[in-house]
Amino acid sequence: MDADRALDPDRRHTTWEQTVAARIALRIGGYRPGRHAGRIRCPLLVVVCDQDQSVLPGPAVRAAHDAPRSEVVHLTGRHYAPFLESHEQAVSAEISFPHRHLAPRAPR
């Protein structure tokens, strides 16, 4: 419901065709990236929107718990909240994450 407002707020791309190939329907049901989360060794930021009905937050949170160096940020709102009402919180989390996890370490 918020896609147009989030992705094209100034209505500059009114001819943008928002479609996908029908063949994606055959693959989307088996798409489970979280099943490999335990293999991720680099820092992982997982941003979930608590009221999201498109991408449910539960599986993402569970996958993050399997990744050894993960951090979960919960945003209030639906799927496009990081672009709309929770934008500042999302940007703050995304900017601070690499500073905390990827900052250069002092030589020993």
Buried (B, 14 or more C-beta within 10 A) or exposed (E): EBEBEBEEEEEEEEEEEEEEEEEEEEEEEEEEEBEEBEEBEEBBBBBBBEEBEEEEBEBBBEBBBBBEEBBBBBBEBBBBBBBBBBBEBBEEBEEEBEEEBEEEEEEE
